């Protein structure tokens, strides 16, 4: 096997490991920040069987993962990826707060009454905002 090919593949593996580990750290950090940021204890509500809250959380996490995927694909450097991951997470949290305020009555249905339709709506909204957020940077 050609030495140049081996070096190229080793570099790709190094990049893969770097972006995966940093992406995972950013994802876990966003997840913990989101749980702190919300007005109710999502994990406790999910443990009690609140499917609506699970839909919102799932949509939010998928939306943020889409942001990270865009950042990995289009960043010019590891620093740009890291900074974009933090910035996009902050935008996702801001979007959550805006949606919560604008649709306050509907949002209370998610946590208080396990309104699955409302939970799916907020989950889908989080995914859509994540896609828009990720694509907007590039």
Buried (B, 14 or more C-beta within 10 A) or exposed (E): EEEEEEEEEEEEEEEEEEBEEBBEEBBEEBBEBBEEEBEBEBEEBBEEEBBBBBBBBBBBBBBBBBBBBBBBEBBEEEEEBBEBBEBBBEBBBEBBEEBBEEBEEBBBBBBEEBBBEBBBBBBBBBBBBBBBBBEEBE
